Amino acid sequence: MELPLVYVLNGPNLNMLGMRQPEIYGQATLDDVEQICIQNAEQAEIAIDFRQTNDEGELVSWIQECRGRAKGIIINAGAYSHTSIAILDALLSVELPVIEVHISNIYRRESFRHHSYVSQAAMGVICGFGLQGYALALAAIANLILEEDS
Ligand code: CA2
């Protein structure tokens, strides 16, 4: 039986994880994030497509690509979360369950990070739990997909 596919999309500067600002984002790298996702997807019996881009348009294209292919989207859109109506529109257009993740607690940071356009398209938001947020998001989306299919 084919496992349901979930896209795990990461936005700008997340490729820099582990290289700078460890006091905010920790020591782990994006490869470590991917490994956590692979392990937790296996446990949750879902397949994942894990990607990162610094390009807003590419994120929009990847979200559009999910239509008819994926059962859900986990997205850390990085700083585009706070600015991008294009990403919000793409997420709304695909009509899939979306979970938003942020490594840091965006509400304990600068006020410009307190609003996220992505949240408007999300079933739920996980922030402030570091890389563990991706594991939590995978468990949550697996449940949502199970509920939808039953
Ligand atoms: O906390 C998160 O996951 C964020 O989405 C990370 C974004 C930030 O703009 C959001 O407000 C919250 C930043 C991506 C990581 O940027 C780095 C920059 C330098 C070194 C390491 C990471």
Backbone and ligand atoms as CSV (ligand in chain L), in Angstrom:
chain,resi,resn,atom,element,x,y,z
A,1,MET,N,N,0.834,-1.203,0.000
A,1,MET,CA,C,0.000,0.000,0.000
A,1,MET,C,C,0.878,1.266,0.000
A,2,GLU,N,N,0.488,2.225,-0.829
A,2,GLU,CA,C,1.295,3.449,-0.924
A,2,GLU,C,C,1.043,4.357,0.293
A,3,LEU,N,N,2.128,4.873,0.871
A,3,LEU,CA,C,1.974,5.744,2.040
A,3,LEU,C,C,1.538,7.137,1.591
A,4,PRO,N,N,0.702,7.811,2.408
A,4,PRO,CA,C,0.320,9.184,2.061
A,4,PRO,C,C,1.547,10.109,2.070
A,5,LEU,N,N,1.588,10.980,1.079
A,5,LEU,CA,C,2.752,11.870,0.934
A,5,LEU,C,C,2.501,13.239,1.580
A,6,VAL,N,N,3.479,13.701,2.345
A,6,VAL,CA,C,3.424,15.038,2.961
A,6,VAL,C,C,4.657,15.824,2.514
A,7,TYR,N,N,4.427,17.030,2.024
A,7,TYR,CA,C,5.558,17.900,1.695
A,7,TYR,C,C,5.993,18.639,2.967
A,8,VAL,N,N,7.300,18.657,3.227
A,8,VAL,CA,C,7.840,19.436,4.341
A,8,VAL,C,C,8.681,20.549,3.719
A,9,LEU,N,N,8.118,21.740,3.714
A,9,LEU,CA,C,8.731,22.845,2.971
A,9,LEU,C,C,9.376,23.852,3.920
A,10,ASN,N,N,10.571,24.257,3.560
A,10,ASN,CA,C,11.346,25.197,4.376
A,10,ASN,C,C,11.769,26.390,3.546
A,11,GLY,N,N,11.609,27.566,4.143
A,11,GLY,CA,C,11.873,28.805,3.414
A,11,GLY,C,C,13.255,29.387,3.657
A,12,PRO,N,N,13.367,30.693,3.411
A,12,PRO,CA,C,14.672,31.353,3.340
A,12,PRO,C,C,15.479,31.284,4.632
A,13,ASN,N,N,16.762,31.098,4.424
A,13,ASN,CA,C,17.793,31.102,5.479
A,13,ASN,C,C,17.789,29.863,6.355
A,14,LEU,N,N,16.830,28.980,6.176
A,14,LEU,CA,C,16.842,27.771,7.007
A,14,LEU,C,C,18.010,26.863,6.636
A,15,ASN,N,N,18.599,27.074,5.457
A,15,ASN,CA,C,19.833,26.357,5.086
A,15,ASN,C,C,21.023,26.815,5.941
A,16,MET,N,N,20.843,27.910,6.684
A,16,MET,CA,C,21.922,28.444,7.536
A,16,MET,C,C,21.893,27.878,8.957
A,17,LEU,N,N,20.895,27.054,9.225
A,17,LEU,CA,C,20.784,26.496,10.586
A,17,LEU,C,C,22.093,25.842,11.016
A,18,GLY,N,N,22.456,26.067,12.272
A,18,GLY,CA,C,23.672,25.459,12.822
A,18,GLY,C,C,24.921,26.249,12.497
A,19,MET,N,N,24.811,27.237,11.618
A,19,MET,CA,C,26.010,27.993,11.216
A,19,MET,C,C,26.113,29.329,11.948
A,20,ARG,N,N,24.925,29.925,12.259
A,20,ARG,CA,C,24.914,31.206,12.975
A,20,ARG,C,C,23.727,31.241,13.930
A,21,GLN,N,N,23.728,32.217,14.810
A,21,GLN,CA,C,22.631,32.451,15.778
A,21,GLN,C,C,22.184,31.172,16.516
A,22,PRO,N,N,23.144,30.378,17.060
A,22,PRO,CA,C,22.750,29.159,17.787
A,22,PRO,C,C,21.914,29.471,19.029
A,23,GLU,N,N,22.036,30.707,19.563
A,23,GLU,CA,C,21.259,31.072,20.759
A,23,GLU,C,C,19.760,31.118,20.448
A,24,ILE,N,N,19.416,31.307,19.171
A,24,ILE,CA,C,17.987,31.340,18.784
A,24,ILE,C,C,17.566,29.998,18.208
A,25,TYR,N,N,18.385,29.465,17.275
A,25,TYR,CA,C,17.936,28.301,16.499
A,25,TYR,C,C,18.627,26.994,16.897
A,26,GLY,N,N,19.565,27.063,17.843
A,26,GLY,CA,C,20.261,25.835,18.264
A,26,GLY,C,C,21.436,25.507,17.353
A,27,GLN,N,N,22.048,24.351,17.609
A,27,GLN,CA,C,23.284,23.961,16.906
A,27,GLN,C,C,23.005,23.091,15.695
A,28,ALA,N,N,21.793,22.536,15.631
A,28,ALA,CA,C,21.495,21.544,14.600
A,28,ALA,C,C,21.413,22.187,13.212
A,29,THR,N,N,21.691,21.386,12.206
A,29,THR,CA,C,21.669,21.857,10.827
A,29,THR,C,C,20.364,21.426,10.141
A,30,LEU,N,N,20.169,21.921,8.914
A,30,LEU,CA,C,18.963,21.533,8.161
A,30,LEU,C,C,18.978,20.032,7.854
A,31,ASP,N,N,20.183,19.469,7.682
A,31,ASP,CA,C,20.283,18.009,7.473
A,31,ASP,C,C,19.757,17.261,8.702
A,32,ASP,N,N,20.046,17.813,9.901
A,32,ASP,CA,C,19.525,17.191,11.134
A,32,ASP,C,C,18.003,17.268,11.158
A,33,VAL,N,N,17.463,18.401,10.703
A,33,VAL,CA,C,15.997,18.551,10.644
A,33,VAL,C,C,15.422,17.480,9.720
A,34,GLU,N,N,16.073,17.305,8.579
A,34,GLU,CA,C,15.582,16.306,7.615
A,34,GLU,C,C,15.613,14.900,8.232
A,35,GLN,N,N,16.699,14.581,8.955
A,35,GLN,CA,C,16.803,13.247,9.588
A,35,GLN,C,C,15.681,13.033,10.601
A,36,ILE,N,N,15.394,14.062,11.408
A,36,ILE,CA,C,14.291,13.974,12.386
A,36,ILE,C,C,12.980,13.714,11.645
A,37,CYS,N,N,12.795,14.418,10.522
A,37,CYS,CA,C,11.555,14.252,9.747
A,37,CYS,C,C,11.465,12.841,9.164
A,38,ILE,N,N,12.568,12.346,8.627
A,38,ILE,CA,C,12.563,11.000,8.023
A,38,ILE,C,C,12.188,9.962,9.091
A,39,GLN,N,N,12.835,10.061,10.275
A,39,GLN,CA,C,12.554,9.090,11.352
A,39,GLN,C,C,11.108,9.156,11.812
A,40,ASN,N,N,10.603,10.374,12.003
A,40,ASN,CA,C,9.232,10.524,12.523
A,40,ASN,C,C,8.183,10.197,11.473
A,41,ALA,N,N,8.508,10.411,10.204
A,41,ALA,CA,C,7.578,10.050,9.134
A,41,ALA,C,C,7.435,8.531,9.075
A,42,GLU,N,N,8.557,7.845,9.266
A,42,GLU,CA,C,8.537,6.379,9.255
A,42,GLU,C,C,7.615,5.852,10.354
A,43,GLN,N,N,7.768,6.432,11.560
A,43,GLN,CA,C,6.913,6.023,12.690
A,43,GLN,C,C,5.446,6.296,12.418
A,44,ALA,N,N,5.184,7.419,11.756
A,44,ALA,CA,C,3.794,7.835,11.509
A,44,ALA,C,C,3.228,7.195,10.234
A,45,GLU,N,N,4.051,6.407,9.570
A,45,GLU,CA,C,3.645,5.723,8.330
A,45,GLU,C,C,3.184,6.697,7.251
A,46,ILE,N,N,3.997,7.741,7.062
A,46,ILE,CA,C,3.778,8.633,5.934
A,46,ILE,C,C,5.098,8.800,5.161
A,47,ALA,N,N,4.960,9.158,3.904
A,47,ALA,CA,C,6.146,9.462,3.093
A,47,ALA,C,C,6.317,10.980,3.087
A,48,ILE,N,N,7.564,11.434,3.051
A,48,ILE,CA,C,7.759,12.889,3.006
A,48,ILE,C,C,8.634,13.295,1.826
A,49,ASP,N,N,8.388,14.522,1.384
A,49,ASP,CA,C,9.259,15.170,0.412
A,49,ASP,C,C,9.768,16.424,1.123
A,50,PHE,N,N,11.035,16.425,1.504
A,50,PHE,CA,C,11.623,17.485,2.333
A,50,PHE,C,C,12.417,18.445,1.445
A,51,ARG,N,N,12.075,19.723,1.487
A,51,ARG,CA,C,12.770,20.682,0.611
A,51,ARG,C,C,13.016,22.022,1.314
A,52,GLN,N,N,14.020,22.736,0.814
A,52,GLN,CA,C,14.300,24.111,1.285
A,52,GLN,C,C,14.627,24.990,0.093
A,53,THR,N,N,14.132,26.219,0.141
A,53,THR,CA,C,14.504,27.190,-0.892
A,53,THR,C,C,14.565,28.584,-0.281
A,54,ASN,N,N,15.383,29.429,-0.889
A,54,ASN,CA,C,15.425,30.835,-0.468
A,54,ASN,C,C,14.508,31.686,-1.333
A,55,ASP,N,N,13.814,31.056,-2.266
A,55,ASP,CA,C,13.080,31.773,-3.293
A,55,ASP,C,C,11.556,31.692,-3.050
A,56,GLU,N,N,10.908,32.841,-2.951
A,56,GLU,CA,C,9.469,32.884,-2.667
A,56,GLU,C,C,8.652,32.197,-3.772
A,57,GLY,N,N,9.023,32.492,-5.039
A,57,GLY,CA,C,8.293,31.921,-6.170
A,57,GLY,C,C,8.417,30.404,-6.215
A,58,GLU,N,N,9.589,29.906,-5.863
A,58,GLU,CA,C,9.793,28.452,-5.852
A,58,GLU,C,C,8.909,27.798,-4.781
A,59,LEU,N,N,8.800,28.453,-3.627
A,59,LEU,CA,C,7.910,27.924,-2.576
A,59,LEU,C,C,6.472,27.866,-3.086
A,60,VAL,N,N,6.043,28.928,-3.774
A,60,VAL,CA,C,4.682,28.972,-4.343
A,60,VAL,C,C,4.511,27.804,-5.326
A,61,SER,N,N,5.484,27.582,-6.204
A,61,SER,CA,C,5.396,26.486,-7.190
A,61,SER,C,C,5.338,25.131,-6.507
A,62,TRP,N,N,6.145,24.948,-5.476
A,62,TRP,CA,C,6.128,23.663,-4.756
A,62,TRP,C,C,4.777,23.433,-4.095
A,63,ILE,N,N,4.191,24.496,-3.528
A,63,ILE,CA,C,2.868,24.354,-2.888
A,63,ILE,C,C,1.843,23.963,-3.955
A,64,GLN,N,N,1.888,24.620,-5.100
A,64,GLN,CA,C,0.946,24.288,-6.185
A,64,GLN,C,C,1.098,22.833,-6.631
A,65,GLU,N,N,2.335,22.372,-6.652
A,65,GLU,CA,C,2.662,20.997,-7.060
A,65,GLU,C,C,1.999,19.948,-6.157
A,66,CYS,N,N,1.696,20.343,-4.915
A,66,CYS,CA,C,1.101,19.398,-3.946
A,66,CYS,C,C,-0.287,18.955,-4.362
A,67,ARG,N,N,-0.998,19.814,-5.122
A,67,ARG,CA,C,-2.382,19.497,-5.506
A,67,ARG,C,C,-2.404,18.191,-6.298
A,68,GLY,N,N,-3.195,17.231,-5.820
A,68,GLY,CA,C,-3.296,15.955,-6.520
A,68,GLY,C,C,-2.148,14.993,-6.229
A,69,ARG,N,N,-1.130,15.433,-5.533
A,69,ARG,CA,C,0.039,14.589,-5.245
A,69,ARG,C,C,0.157,14.296,-3.759
A,70,ALA,N,N,0.009,15.360,-2.958
A,70,ALA,CA,C,0.262,15.217,-1.524
A,70,ALA,C,C,-1.041,15.226,-0.742
A,71,LYS,N,N,-0.949,14.715,0.483
A,71,LYS,CA,C,-2.119,14.675,1.386
A,71,LYS,C,C,-2.046,15.789,2.422
A,72,GLY,N,N,-0.892,16.464,2.485
A,72,GLY,CA,C,-0.766,17.537,3.466
A,72,GLY,C,C,0.555,18.266,3.302
A,73,ILE,N,N,0.629,19.422,3.969
A,73,ILE,CA,C,1.841,20.256,3.884
A,73,ILE,C,C,2.251,20.693,5.291
A,74,ILE,N,N,3.545,20.510,5.581
A,74,ILE,CA,C,4.149,21.108,6.778
A,74,ILE,C,C,5.072,22.195,6.255
A,75,ILE,N,N,4.908,23.398,6.769
A,75,ILE,CA,C,5.703,24.498,6.207
A,75,ILE,C,C,6.286,25.395,7.288
A,76,ASN,N,N,7.599,25.623,7.170
A,76,ASN,CA,C,8.261,26.698,7.894
A,76,ASN,C,C,8.712,27.664,6.798
A,77,ALA,N,N,7.903,28.673,6.586
A,77,ALA,CA,C,8.180,29.603,5.480
A,77,ALA,C,C,9.199,30.664,5.874
A,78,GLY,N,N,9.829,30.512,7.058
A,78,GLY,CA,C,10.846,31.478,7.496
A,78,GLY,C,C,10.246,32.877,7.513
A,79,ALA,N,N,11.036,33.854,7.111
A,79,ALA,CA,C,10.575,35.248,7.159
A,79,ALA,C,C,9.421,35.518,6.193
A,80,TYR,N,N,9.255,34.686,5.152
A,80,TYR,CA,C,8.106,34.880,4.243
A,80,TYR,C,C,6.776,34.666,4.964
A,81,SER,N,N,6.806,33.942,6.092
A,81,SER,CA,C,5.577,33.766,6.886
A,81,SER,C,C,4.975,35.125,7.226
A,82,HIS,N,N,5.856,36.102,7.481
A,82,HIS,CA,C,5.411,37.407,7.976
A,82,HIS,C,C,5.115,38.400,6.851
A,83,THR,N,N,5.405,38.012,5.608
A,83,THR,CA,C,5.299,38.995,4.511
A,83,THR,C,C,4.511,38.512,3.298
A,84,SER,N,N,4.361,37.209,3.118
A,84,SER,CA,C,3.975,36.736,1.785
A,84,SER,C,C,2.505,36.351,1.618
A,85,ILE,N,N,1.772,37.242,0.948
A,85,ILE,CA,C,0.379,36.939,0.595
A,85,ILE,C,C,0.375,35.893,-0.524
A,86,ALA,N,N,1.426,35.871,-1.350
A,86,ALA,CA,C,1.515,34.880,-2.439
A,86,ALA,C,C,1.567,33.457,-1.876
A,87,ILE,N,N,2.312,33.266,-0.813
A,87,ILE,CA,C,2.386,31.933,-0.191
A,87,ILE,C,C,1.050,31.599,0.471
A,88,LEU,N,N,0.432,32.565,1.123
A,88,LEU,CA,C,-0.898,32.332,1.707
A,88,LEU,C,C,-1.878,31.914,0.612
A,89,ASP,N,N,-1.921,32.659,-0.493
A,89,ASP,CA,C,-2.860,32.327,-1.582
A,89,ASP,C,C,-2.614,30.920,-2.115
A,90,ALA,N,N,-1.350,30.546,-2.282
A,90,ALA,CA,C,-1.019,29.211,-2.791
A,90,ALA,C,C,-1.505,28.148,-1.806
A,91,LEU,N,N,-1.278,28.377,-0.516
A,91,LEU,CA,C,-1.700,27.395,0.500
A,91,LEU,C,C,-3.218,27.248,0.520
A,92,LEU,N,N,-3.924,28.382,0.375
A,92,LEU,CA,C,-5.390,28.313,0.372
A,92,LEU,C,C,-5.894,27.586,-0.868
A,93,SER,N,N,-5.180,27.744,-1.984
A,93,SER,CA,C,-5.655,27.199,-3.259
A,93,SER,C,C,-5.544,25.670,-3.326
A,94,VAL,N,N,-4.621,25.074,-2.581
A,94,VAL,CA,C,-4.426,23.623,-2.728
A,94,VAL,C,C,-5.420,22.780,-1.923
A,95,GLU,N,N,-6.112,23.433,-0.992
A,95,GLU,CA,C,-7.152,22.758,-0.199
A,95,GLU,C,C,-6.654,21.466,0.455
A,96,LEU,N,N,-5.525,21.580,1.145
A,96,LEU,CA,C,-4.934,20.453,1.873
A,96,LEU,C,C,-4.704,20.884,3.325
A,97,PRO,N,N,-4.645,19.910,4.255
A,97,PRO,CA,C,-4.272,20.303,5.615
A,97,PRO,C,C,-2.840,20.840,5.663
A,98,VAL,N,N,-2.710,21.982,6.324
A,98,VAL,CA,C,-1.400,22.645,6.428
A,98,VAL,C,C,-1.060,22.805,7.907
A,99,ILE,N,N,0.163,22.473,8.260
A,99,ILE,CA,C,0.654,22.774,9.611
A,99,ILE,C,C,1.875,23.672,9.488
A,100,GLU,N,N,1.818,24.771,10.226
A,100,GLU,CA,C,2.913,25.752,10.205
A,100,GLU,C,C,3.859,25.463,11.373
A,101,VAL,N,N,5.144,25.486,11.079
A,101,VAL,CA,C,6.166,25.254,12.118
A,101,VAL,C,C,7.126,26.438,12.159
A,102,HIS,N,N,7.480,26.836,13.371
A,102,HIS,CA,C,8.620,27.741,13.571
A,102,HIS,C,C,9.485,27.160,14.673
A,103,ILE,N,N,10.779,27.167,14.441
A,103,ILE,CA,C,11.718,26.631,15.424
A,103,ILE,C,C,11.711,27.489,16.693
A,104,SER,N,N,11.751,28.791,16.488
A,104,SER,CA,C,11.758,29.715,17.633
A,104,SER,C,C,10.328,30.101,18.000
A,105,ASN,N,N,10.173,30.645,19.214
A,105,ASN,CA,C,8.862,31.173,19.615
A,105,ASN,C,C,8.755,32.593,19.057
A,106,ILE,N,N,8.037,32.725,17.938
A,106,ILE,CA,C,7.995,34.018,17.237
A,106,ILE,C,C,7.330,35.106,18.091
A,107,TYR,N,N,6.555,34.700,19.110
A,107,TYR,CA,C,5.863,35.685,19.965
A,107,TYR,C,C,6.757,36.250,21.066
A,108,ARG,N,N,7.908,35.642,21.270
A,108,ARG,CA,C,8.888,36.176,22.236
A,108,ARG,C,C,9.931,37.026,21.534
A,109,ARG,N,N,9.745,37.230,20.237
A,109,ARG,CA,C,10.753,37.947,19.453
A,109,ARG,C,C,10.196,39.297,18.987
A,110,GLU,N,N,10.827,39.900,18.001
A,110,GLU,CA,C,10.420,41.226,17.533
A,110,GLU,C,C,8.950,41.223,17.094
A,111,SER,N,N,8.270,42.366,17.253
A,111,SER,CA,C,6.824,42.414,16.966
A,111,SER,C,C,6.522,42.106,15.497
A,112,PHE,N,N,7.489,42.378,14.565
A,112,PHE,CA,C,7.204,42.086,13.150
A,112,PHE,C,C,7.097,40.579,12.886
A,113,ARG,N,N,7.530,39.770,13.856
A,113,ARG,CA,C,7.398,38.309,13.681
A,113,ARG,C,C,6.101,37.775,14.296
A,114,HIS,N,N,5.319,38.652,14.943
A,114,HIS,CA,C,4.137,38.171,15.668
A,114,HIS,C,C,2.967,37.855,14.742
A,115,HIS,N,N,3.001,38.403,13.525
A,115,HIS,CA,C,1.933,38.088,12.564
A,115,HIS,C,C,2.479,37.156,11.480
A,116,SER,N,N,1.676,36.120,11.175
A,116,SER,CA,C,2.062,35.221,10.083
A,116,SER,C,C,0.888,35.064,9.121
A,117,TYR,N,N,1.122,35.374,7.845
A,117,TYR,CA,C,0.092,35.132,6.811
A,117,TYR,C,C,-0.195,33.640,6.680
A,118,VAL,N,N,0.844,32.830,6.821
A,118,VAL,CA,C,0.702,31.374,6.674
A,118,VAL,C,C,-0.339,30.824,7.664
A,119,SER,N,N,-0.389,31.410,8.870
A,119,SER,CA,C,-1.307,30.903,9.912
A,119,SER,C,C,-2.752,30.880,9.444
A,120,GLN,N,N,-3.094,31.808,8.573
A,120,GLN,CA,C,-4.475,31.896,8.093
A,120,GLN,C,C,-4.881,30.664,7.267
A,121,ALA,N,N,-3.888,29.957,6.732
A,121,ALA,CA,C,-4.180,28.760,5.927
A,121,ALA,C,C,-3.917,27.481,6.720
A,122,ALA,N,N,-3.435,27.647,7.966
A,122,ALA,CA,C,-2.976,26.466,8.721
A,122,ALA,C,C,-4.053,25.911,9.641
A,123,MET,N,N,-4.087,24.563,9.734
A,123,MET,CA,C,-4.955,23.912,10.732
A,123,MET,C,C,-4.387,24.195,12.118
A,124,GLY,N,N,-3.076,24.251,12.208
A,124,GLY,CA,C,-2.436,24.505,13.491
A,124,GLY,C,C,-1.033,25.044,13.305
A,125,VAL,N,N,-0.544,25.658,14.392
A,125,VAL,CA,C,0.799,26.273,14.360
A,125,VAL,C,C,1.607,25.729,15.536
A,126,ILE,N,N,2.854,25.336,15.259
A,126,ILE,CA,C,3.745,24.845,16.318
A,126,ILE,C,C,4.968,25.743,16.312
A,127,CYS,N,N,5.218,26.430,17.414
A,127,CYS,CA,C,6.412,27.280,17.437
A,127,CYS,C,C,7.046,27.263,18.806
A,128,GLY,N,N,8.373,27.404,18.819
A,128,GLY,CA,C,9.091,27.537,20.077
A,128,GLY,C,C,9.643,26.240,20.633
A,129,PHE,N,N,9.422,25.116,19.949
A,129,PHE,CA,C,9.890,23.823,20.454
A,129,PHE,C,C,11.135,23.331,19.731
A,130,GLY,N,N,11.817,24.243,19.047
A,130,GLY,CA,C,13.029,23.835,18.340
A,130,GLY,C,C,12.700,22.831,17.251
A,131,LEU,N,N,13.663,21.957,16.957
A,131,LEU,CA,C,13.480,20.976,15.874
A,131,LEU,C,C,12.368,19.983,16.183
A,132,GLN,N,N,12.082,19.813,17.479
A,132,GLN,CA,C,11.017,18.901,17.901
A,132,GLN,C,C,9.672,19.311,17.287
A,133,GLY,N,N,9.556,20.579,16.936
A,133,GLY,CA,C,8.322,21.081,16.309
A,133,GLY,C,C,7.985,20.324,15.024
A,134,TYR,N,N,9.020,19.919,14.284
A,134,TYR,CA,C,8.778,19.165,13.037
A,134,TYR,C,C,8.218,17.780,13.357
A,135,ALA,N,N,8.741,17.153,14.432
A,135,ALA,CA,C,8.245,15.827,14.839
A,135,ALA,C,C,6.788,15.944,15.277
A,136,LEU,N,N,6.485,16.996,16.044
A,136,LEU,CA,C,5.105,17.208,16.501
A,136,LEU,C,C,4.183,17.429,15.305
A,137,ALA,N,N,4.667,18.189,14.334
A,137,ALA,CA,C,3.854,18.490,13.148
A,137,ALA,C,C,3.579,17.222,12.330
A,138,LEU,N,N,4.577,16.349,12.238
A,138,LEU,CA,C,4.393,15.102,11.479
A,138,LEU,C,C,3.359,14.203,12.151
A,139,ALA,N,N,3.415,14.115,13.488
A,139,ALA,CA,C,2.418,13.308,14.211
A,139,ALA,C,C,1.030,13.910,14.003
A,140,ALA,N,N,0.949,15.226,14.076
A,140,ALA,CA,C,-0.360,15.899,13.941
A,140,ALA,C,C,-0.925,15.718,12.537
A,141,ILE,N,N,-0.098,15.861,11.526
A,141,ILE,CA,C,-0.626,15.771,10.151
A,141,ILE,C,C,-1.000,14.323,9.821
A,142,ALA,N,N,-0.264,13.353,10.385
A,142,ALA,CA,C,-0.614,11.947,10.162
A,142,ALA,C,C,-2.010,11.675,10.725
A,143,ASN,N,N,-2.309,12.245,11.908
A,143,ASN,CA,C,-3.648,12.087,12.493
A,143,ASN,C,C,-4.710,12.735,11.634
A,144,LEU,N,N,-4.424,13.918,11.137
A,144,LEU,CA,C,-5.402,14.627,10.286
A,144,LEU,C,C,-5.707,13.816,9.030
A,145,ILE,N,N,-4.667,13.241,8.431
A,145,ILE,CA,C,-4.840,12.456,7.196
A,145,ILE,C,C,-5.659,11.196,7.500
A,146,LEU,N,N,-5.342,10.545,8.637
A,146,LEU,CA,C,-6.093,9.341,9.054
A,146,LEU,C,C,-7.573,9.667,9.221
A,147,GLU,N,N,-7.844,10.784,9.920
A,147,GLU,CA,C,-9.237,11.209,10.161
A,147,GLU,C,C,-9.948,11.457,8.849
A,148,GLU,N,N,-9.246,12.132,7.916
A,148,GLU,CA,C,-9.851,12.454,6.613
A,148,GLU,C,C,-10.214,11.191,5.839
A,149,ASP,N,N,-9.353,10.184,5.935
A,149,ASP,CA,C,-9.529,8.957,5.151
A,149,ASP,C,C,-10.544,7.993,5.762
A,150,SER,N,N,-10.923,8.253,7.045
A,150,SER,CA,C,-11.830,7.282,7.695
A,150,SER,C,C,-13.292,7.731,7.573
L,1,CA2,O1,O,11.693,30.263,14.050
L,1,CA2,C1,C,11.595,29.964,12.869
L,1,CA2,O2,O,11.568,28.808,12.443
L,1,CA2,C2,C,11.563,31.085,11.822
L,1,CA2,O3,O,10.672,30.702,10.793
L,1,CA2,C3,C,12.980,31.203,11.299
L,1,CA2,C4,C,13.174,32.354,10.313
L,1,CA2,C5,C,12.628,33.659,10.890
L,1,CA2,O4,O,12.700,34.683,9.912
L,1,CA2,C6,C,11.171,33.510,11.360
L,1,CA2,O5,O,10.735,34.729,11.917
L,1,CA2,C7,C,11.057,32.411,12.393
L,1,CA2,C8,C,14.658,32.507,9.991
L,1,CA2,C9,C,15.273,31.277,9.355
L,1,CA2,C10,C,16.590,30.900,9.933
L,1,CA2,O6,O,17.531,31.940,9.788
L,1,CA2,C11,C,18.815,31.745,10.205
L,1,CA2,C12,C,19.662,32.820,9.989
L,1,CA2,C13,C,20.980,32.721,10.385
L,1,CA2,C14,C,21.447,31.565,10.981
L,1,CA2,C15,C,20.602,30.501,11.192
L,1,CA2,C16,C,19.289,30.596,10.791
